[in-house]
Amino acid sequence: MEKFIKHTGTGVPLRRSNVDTDQIIPAVYLKRVTRSGFEDGLFAAWRNDPEFVLNKDAFKKGTVLIAGADFGTGSSREHAVWALQNYGFRVVISSRFADIFRGNSLKGGLLTIILDQDEVELMWAAVEADPSTSITVDLETRTVAYGSKSLPFEIDDYTRWRLMEGLDDIGLTLKQTDSIDSFEKNRPDYKPTTLPIRS
Amino acid sequence: MGKTLAEKIWAEHVVRAAQGEPDLIYIDLHLIHEVTSPQAFDGLRLAGRTVRRPDLTIATEDHNVPTLNIDKPIADPVSKLQVDTLRANCAEFGLRIHSLGDKDQGVVHVVGPQLGVTQPGMTIVCGDSHTSTHGAFGALAFGIGTSEVEHVLATQTLPLQRPKTMAINVEGSLKPGVTSKDIILAIIAKIGTGGGQGYVIEYRGSAIRALSMESRMTVCNMSIEAGARAGLIAPDKTTFDYIKGKPHAPEDFDAAVGYWSTLFTDSDAKFDVEVNLNADELEPFVTWGTNPGQGLPLNSVVPNPADIADTEQRTAAERALVYMGLEAGMPLKKIAIDTVFLGSCTNGRIEDLRAAAEVLKGKKIASTLRMLVVPGSARVRLEAEAEGLDKVFLDAGAEWRNAGCSMCLGMNPDQLAVGERSASTSNRNFEGRQGKGGRTHLVSPLVAAATALRGTLSSPADL
């Protein structure tokens, strides 16, 4: 995974709440067996609308998505994270994220940042007034900065460390193989298995 | 202080706990399907890793399989590639798979319980958010992303932050014609689509205890629509009786029941949040908008966004009415439906089909609509056919299909056209969920059947 330490880019204001993962990427775009190429499905239904924010020249190059509350609700499809990343987003800001989407994003290096809705509204206003507004997200100092503002955000130490080091979760867990082995030794016999097949 | 049920299951599965790190949790059962697994298997191959516990893993084909002509190759080449990829991955890593045509093929959350591999006290995951369904057995079950699928395949564990706990107490008794689907839709309308974020929900109270196992699955299934990754119900005699006789039921059943009987929330345990709902007051519930929290009793009218105080919710309601093509003030029962969909992991089990068939028996569906009946699994289909339910549906003018996720998410050819309106027993009414431009009203199987007969949103009481 690519390390995430600090990112500077411009913002894309997405003034909608409850943006579910079916909006981020509809199911018909989930049929690829690779991790790339999902950008064509990103917000597919909305991109037909010329007024949709990503269709406006001023916002096409944005890398920080600023969304309404409850972003990423619904399906567990990690394709939603890949679609955002494949398109070029590095950060999503919202006042509330759905649990599974947030988990997926932080596994995959898409930084999801929670700010108060009031601050989200102010950011919307700022980037709409000047789409070239530079936004800097600094994981080291846990701050989002734009204009004269510097806003702190919360992220647990472990996830922050893993993102800054670009570490693979599986590699970290495999260092605990001894613990898993001993847990399995004490696992009760009455737990079911799928093999051998019984029918 | 005592522990909640979720806390007990969590504690029993901690492989490793360290200050400042997520707990490493052991996973008892991993369900996989074709859509969220191919990249995970690729990841294993790239890193030269293997599947740690093939005997705790099971695969089925469900999300994009066709429900017609299943004896022929899948017509959509991209869907076919995805299904073929799952088959090849299962062969390569030695995993059990139930493919199209097999009697245990079907929606992954219908298959686990019917095989008896879903049992109380387990941790269960799947790359699908409706994994919460298995919580009905008193298991801690939740949806995961593809990176986590790979993690479980490689290590049989997941690093997880301990969730908070929420109790939803549903006391009283349901009126005739009101179902567990109405309970969960009412809960989501009450706490909102984000109400359960960060929590595991435990559904409690006399109305929950009175539900059958399959009705409990409907409630837990839609926990994710309330924002909660997992929802569960303490196991009891209803649970034990359901598991008994299933293919993978414990051989020493009494010993298992002994353990399962310890799985309840202690009387002195404390939940982080409690929510109360009176079952006596519930009515058949339907959604009018584009998120599952936008629901009302069937006897209501389409809400007027101007009456909604909260700006965010008002804007969402305005947008939803435009998308849904509805006018404020219109009675919900006047809404004309084009397609009725009976199926999905929410309401595609045998009891759901029986309930709908009971309403349809000897009657014809309205000439203005089509009705698709899609059993949750091939086994459910066979069971329904043995009872003659297929005849009831066909005689009424409905279509009788093969098992799969089908129109719940429209990955296969079963989709709504632009502007087409459905009454659907599935779980999500998102924009475009059932097909680009399609409009979805979430309903119970009873409302689905009555709606099919009348042509407009209806309950059996309207017949």
Chai-1 contact restraints between the chains, C-beta under 6 A:
chainA,res_idxA,chainB,res_idxB,connection_type,confidence,min_distance_angstrom,max_distance_angstrom,comment,restraint_id
A,S17,B,E312,contact,1.0,0.0,6.0,A-B,restraint_1
A,S17,B,A316,contact,1.0,0.0,6.0,A-B,restraint_2
A,N18,B,N291,contact,1.0,0.0,6.0,A-B,restraint_3
A,N18,B,A316,contact,1.0,0.0,6.0,A-B,restraint_4
A,D20,B,F430,contact,1.0,0.0,6.0,A-B,restraint_5
A,D22,B,F430,contact,1.0,0.0,6.0,A-B,restraint_6
A,D22,B,R433,contact,1.0,0.0,6.0,A-B,restraint_7
A,P26,B,G432,contact,1.0,0.0,6.0,A-B,restraint_8
A,A27,B,L409,contact,1.0,0.0,6.0,A-B,restraint_9
A,A27,B,G410,contact,1.0,0.0,6.0,A-B,restraint_10
A,A27,B,M411,contact,1.0,0.0,6.0,A-B,restraint_11
A,L30,B,V35,contact,1.0,0.0,6.0,A-B,restraint_12
A,K31,B,V78,contact,1.0,0.0,6.0,A-B,restraint_13
A,K31,B,S79,contact,1.0,0.0,6.0,A-B,restraint_14
A,K31,B,Q82,contact,1.0,0.0,6.0,A-B,restraint_15
A,V33,B,P38,contact,1.0,0.0,6.0,A-B,restraint_16
A,V33,B,Q82,contact,1.0,0.0,6.0,A-B,restraint_17
A,V33,B,T85,contact,1.0,0.0,6.0,A-B,restraint_18
A,R35,B,Q39,contact,1.0,0.0,6.0,A-B,restraint_19
A,A45,B,G432,contact,1.0,0.0,6.0,A-B,restraint_20
A,D70,B,T193,contact,1.0,0.0,6.0,A-B,restraint_21
A,D70,B,G194,contact,1.0,0.0,6.0,A-B,restraint_22
A,T73,B,T193,contact,1.0,0.0,6.0,A-B,restraint_23
A,S75,B,S129,contact,1.0,0.0,6.0,A-B,restraint_24
A,S76,B,D128,contact,1.0,0.0,6.0,A-B,restraint_25
A,S76,B,S129,contact,1.0,0.0,6.0,A-B,restraint_26
A,S76,B,G143,contact,1.0,0.0,6.0,A-B,restraint_27
A,S76,B,G145,contact,1.0,0.0,6.0,A-B,restraint_28
A,E78,B,G145,contact,1.0,0.0,6.0,A-B,restraint_29
A,E78,B,T146,contact,1.0,0.0,6.0,A-B,restraint_30
A,R96,B,G194,contact,1.0,0.0,6.0,A-B,restraint_31
A,D99,B,Q197,contact,1.0,0.0,6.0,A-B,restraint_32
A,D99,B,R229,contact,1.0,0.0,6.0,A-B,restraint_33
A,I100,B,S129,contact,1.0,0.0,6.0,A-B,restraint_34
A,I100,B,G143,contact,1.0,0.0,6.0,A-B,restraint_35
A,N104,B,G145,contact,1.0,0.0,6.0,A-B,restraint_36
A,K107,B,S147,contact,1.0,0.0,6.0,A-B,restraint_37
A,D157,B,G20,contact,1.0,0.0,6.0,A-B,restraint_38
A,Y158,B,E21,contact,1.0,0.0,6.0,A-B,restraint_39
A,D169,B,H151,contact,1.0,0.0,6.0,A-B,restraint_40
A,I170,B,H151,contact,1.0,0.0,6.0,A-B,restraint_41
A,I170,B,A154,contact,1.0,0.0,6.0,A-B,restraint_42
A,T173,B,T155,contact,1.0,0.0,6.0,A-B,restraint_43
A,Q176,B,R16,contact,1.0,0.0,6.0,A-B,restraint_44
A,S179,B,V15,contact,1.0,0.0,6.0,A-B,restraint_45
A,S179,B,R16,contact,1.0,0.0,6.0,A-B,restraint_46
A,I180,B,V15,contact,1.0,0.0,6.0,A-B,restraint_47
A,I180,B,T157,contact,1.0,0.0,6.0,A-B,restraint_48
A,F183,B,V15,contact,1.0,0.0,6.0,A-B,restraint_49
A,F183,B,Y26,contact,1.0,0.0,6.0,A-B,restraint_50
A,Y190,B,P250,contact,1.0,0.0,6.0,A-B,restraint_51
A,Y190,B,A255,contact,1.0,0.0,6.0,A-B,restraint_52
A,Y190,B,A256,contact,1.0,0.0,6.0,A-B,restraint_53
A,K191,B,D28,contact,1.0,0.0,6.0,A-B,restraint_54
A,P192,B,V117,contact,1.0,0.0,6.0,A-B,restraint_55
A,P192,B,Q119,contact,1.0,0.0,6.0,A-B,restraint_56
A,P192,B,H248,contact,1.0,0.0,6.0,A-B,restraint_57
A,T193,B,D55,contact,1.0,0.0,6.0,A-B,restraint_58
A,T194,B,D55,contact,1.0,0.0,6.0,A-B,restraint_59
A,T194,B,I58,contact,1.0,0.0,6.0,A-B,restraint_60
A,T194,B,R96,contact,1.0,0.0,6.0,A-B,restraint_61
A,T194,B,V117,contact,1.0,0.0,6.0,A-B,restraint_62
A,L195,B,D55,contact,1.0,0.0,6.0,A-B,restraint_63
A,L195,B,R96,contact,1.0,0.0,6.0,A-B,restraint_64
A,R198,B,P247,contact,1.0,0.0,6.0,A-B,restraint_65
A,R198,B,H248,contact,1.0,0.0,6.0,A-B,restraint_66
A,S199,B,P247,contact,1.0,0.0,6.0,A-B,restraint_67
